[in-house]
């Protein structure tokens, strides 16, 4: 593999949404008016509305998919555990750069029996370099630092992955860890903290931050980095306002919501991996929750191209006729990690599809296709192709974890 590199941009969002529905405009949160959008979004939410159990069909996943789909993004994975949700999108043009997608969950509440606390993760290979994003919600309350550390290690110790190169979270080349970590500010009264916030003297407050002290003592997040915090504490607000907690509890404001990262720079001989932080900020615009969202944007350096070409390649006519049957020819590499199966399928997609199950129709793939070097053919029946004119693609999806193994160039369907 050559030493050439490619840089992807990654935007992470962490937000405790406080059991609220997604009724706001999220242009500001996703920075949709920027001159260029990131290549990858990782959105981690905590305290979703109770009762919304499905990772892909809850109101938050649906809304973000509807927002980012028309912007050129495809949802590659969603994972949910009670109130925790993590969703990852990538620009559609880079879909084949992503392989070996997995997710995991770790319950840390009630000694591991309950998922109100804990973590969820999504890992994948990006041009052959492995990356993981973790979203967690650690133990609450001022005096529970020890419990928060215990929750952190529960997540670390209980997540195992099937990828042959990576068993654990910290084995990944890039580790991005975010969430409501719930660490507080020690030794200051509510009034003192508010005075420092008013003066924007975050440095003084940060010296008393529990997470900073725990990291300095080597108790948690060893070898991780965090950007400079120059924004006000993100917890706890009266919902619907920018006022810190006015209830009888008058909780001391704190930076509960954080994003940290770790890079194994020397994982490969021919390139030096890197993650450069471009921004780390809160988004005070939103008042629906008692937390403010926190975002971080990175430039991450990986190999310039896929380390292994797509296992399936297509030969597709450039123009189909609506209502008429169409034949698709494809080849599967014999050295592919995944063998063909009669349960694999080939989906027909509009060019602006939002996720791999957003197909128009599909046909079953041929078994043992890898044994046919000249390629095999499948036919889409004309009775299922009474489609509106437009631009389409076909894609090969393995039955193994819905893995994308190949995608055609765009073609037209005409009336």
Order of alpha helices (4+ residues) and beta strands (2+ residues): beta-alpha-beta-alpha-beta-beta-beta-beta-beta-alpha-beta-alpha-alpha-alpha-beta-beta-beta-beta-beta-beta-beta-beta-beta-beta-beta-beta-beta
